[in-house]
Amino acid sequence: MTYENSKINILKIMPKRKAKPLTLKGEKKRIDSSRQKRRLNPEYLHNESERDKSTQQKRREDPEYLAHQLSRDNST
């Protein structure tokens, strides 16, 4: 067999498309959006609320934020 023939045979065998990631029959497909993550995993939501609380706490302690809040409260 010549080089050209073997090259053609290899091209016939090789897949032309990228293979999709395999999932098992009962396994759920990959979850992309955070909304789906929250829906399927209640702990995710809990962790997220903990994160929100910590950012709110940091924000309350920030002097610039406090000054902004005071000026906003005085204007109303």
Contacts in CASP RR format, 6 or more apart in sequence:
PFRMAT RR
TARGET T0000
AUTHOR 0000-0000-0000
METHOD contacts of the structure
MODEL  1
MTYENSKINILKIMPKRKAKPLTLKGEKKRIDSSRQKRRLNPEYLHNESE
RDKSTQQKRREDPEYLAHQLSRDNST
21 30 0 8 1.000
23 29 0 8 1.000
23 30 0 8 1.000
28 40 0 8 1.000
31 37 0 8 1.000
31 40 0 8 1.000
37 44 0 8 1.000
38 44 0 8 1.000
38 45 0 8 1.000
38 48 0 8 1.000
59 65 0 8 1.000
60 66 0 8 1.000
END
